């Protein structure tokens, strides 16, 4: 408290205890809606431009196919056009939407997300060599012949190895590796040792280069191994893909990697095409399509998926005026107390009274 040491007029201000309402930032928005492609479960995708949206979710939607559910790309575009900097998008899809996939075979490729967008997807495999060396000597081991390699760097137990002789080629698998000593599942040719400065007979650790192409986009995965224990295993590399997933059912033999994947021995590359993807029908779109389901972290969909995002300040389902969806959106925002719900008015509302009647239903 102030001290008054002499007569006079003093002004002393006291805090009233009433906290003024603070402004809420609207630079980060969340959107839920139908799109050409993109994930339908998991964490909403962070976007910083409309170009990002087109890359992950596709372009504008056709009125003939999507009808009144076509407004998500338009809303995202206008958000960035009007100064928005960051948004999250969660795609919704009809229940009968289907992922495109390849034909049955040793390798089966499936689109990561449902929709007809992946019916033009192609996956290419070509041979690759990770390491090459020569054999300097052989010696007897406990389980058979061991081969002393000039340089064992890049070779691992379980790797598929191509032996290149002067007039022949054969494939083997490494079963043991101790320093520069290697053992194989079968005995190599008797003349495999080559100590020449420029060897005519070599060993190559072989794998494949994989390229995925679809709609002008491309993902490249060079130097993939068919060894399940290797860090660059083909299946492990594809876990980073936004476009495709894969199932391998390779025979337990040592052979040309392209042949193991289903290609012809004389082929320079293997091409796999996808088909059968469906966008689903709009008759199967309902409130549950947008409300989503809470199956736990990483498995949520629709509005429920935004439980995992804390920095969204406004949330919208563009073009959708279903009372159940809008009620769910309001309940979600009220429950978190940190964001606003943006509600669309029905397109056939032409008067204030009609808009008020729609509002009262919420």
Helices and strands as residue ranges (DSSP letters): E 28-34, E 45-47, H 50-57, H 63-66, G 67-69, H 72-81, E 86-92, E 107-111, G 116-120, E 122-133, E 135-141, E 144-149, E 160-164, E 169-178, E 181-184, E 202-214, E 217-224, H 234-238, E 244-248, H 257-260, E 269-273, G 282-284, H 287-291, G 302-308, E 314-316, H 323-336, E 340-342, H 352-360
